[in-house]
Amino acid sequence: MTTALEVDREPPGARTPRTPARRRRFRADAVRYRWLFFLMLPGILYFVLFRFWPMYGARIAFKNYIPFLGIEGSEWVGLTHFQEFLSNPDFPRLLQNTLIVAGLSLFIAFPLTIVLALLLNELRLNILKRTVQTLVYIPHFLSWTVVVSITALLFAIGNGPLWTFFGWLLGTDANMLADPDWFRPLILMQEVWKNTGWGTIIFLAALAGVDQEQYEAAVIDGAGRWQRVWHITIPSILPTIVVLLILQTGQILNTGFEQIYLMSNSLNRTVADVFDTYVYFAGIEQGAYSYATAVGLFKAIVGLVLIFGTNWLAKRFNQQGIF
């Protein structure tokens, strides 16, 4: 005999039907939180217009795109452009330059962001903490054009303050803006100065959520400041560090076009050419639209694989990951 309880019970995994009551509740929530949905609209439009809609044009990576014929009328060539790019003599140099610049950002600039956040968190004088935070945030709002212009003034031959200082310190009078050996250090210094302070925001937000009772208990147990940082602070923000590291790894081939392009010249081009500038030169200057799209799509595929790979490694080390 079937009981009422057995009739009402749903099998595991069964989808709950959208009843009129649930639809009314959904409409009521939509009206209640309409301003939240309105605030989400610019972000949704941004991703639709600049992230999802361009995927339609990515098909030209598999075609011999001719603007007069359009995407549909152009000849399908399959993986020809990918094979051409991977067999190009410039590919090893581009890959090496891109990985070195990305590695400097990943292994030096990214840890410095964490260190700066930890140092700011240890400041107990609020006015000093807010002042330092403001000073380190300001460079982020400067465009790369302004940053490169400041760099050119500081390292100008003959009268640049930093050119004079490094020349005295290292005993050299080289043109640092054109010297290939100085290109990567300058790129790293710009990245650290511009973005390190801004990157601390997420870590400071994570640090604000750490239970203060843990610090009080550690002080009672006799733990010093360094011990509290090592055993409480860092483990508390470790999930945030892992998530940002995964996202940073996925962007490893995206070194940024504007900074590299503005800092490159005919004398340092051997170390300045990366995938982002190569796409510009091949696609815009030479008009090889399909070839340049194939290079960009190659970067996206590699980034996707790296995100899944680093996320898998994070799970293997008992970290949360991003999915």
PyMOL commands that set and color helices and strands:
alter all, ss='L'
color gray80, all
select helices_A, chain A and resi 4-8+20-32+34-62+70-73+80-86+91-122+126-141+144-154+161-170+180-208+212-220+225-250+257-263+269-272+275-285+289-316
alter helices_A, ss='H'
color red, helices_A
select strands_A, chain A and resi 63-64+75-76
alter strands_A, ss='S'
color yellow, strands_A
deselect
rebuild
show_as cartoon
